[in-house]
């Protein structure tokens, strides 16, 4: 079963964006 690479990259980019958004929000909350 072959996964669609576009969907895989979209999921990776989305998770990275969510991770950075949470990280920046927590840093700005502490600062």
ChimeraX attribute file (.defattr): number of C-alpha atoms within 10 A of each C-alpha:
attribute: neighborCount
match mode: 1-to-1
recipient: residues
	/A:1	3
	/A:2	4
	/A:3	7
	/A:4	8
	/A:5	9
	/A:6	9
	/A:7	10
	/A:8	11
	/A:9	11
	/A:10	11
	/A:11	12
	/A:12	12
	/A:13	12
	/A:14	12
	/A:15	12
	/A:16	12
	/A:17	12
	/A:18	12
	/A:19	12
	/A:20	12
	/A:21	12
	/A:22	12
	/A:23	12
	/A:24	12
	/A:25	12
	/A:26	11
	/A:27	10
	/A:28	9
	/A:29	8
	/A:30	7
	/A:31	6
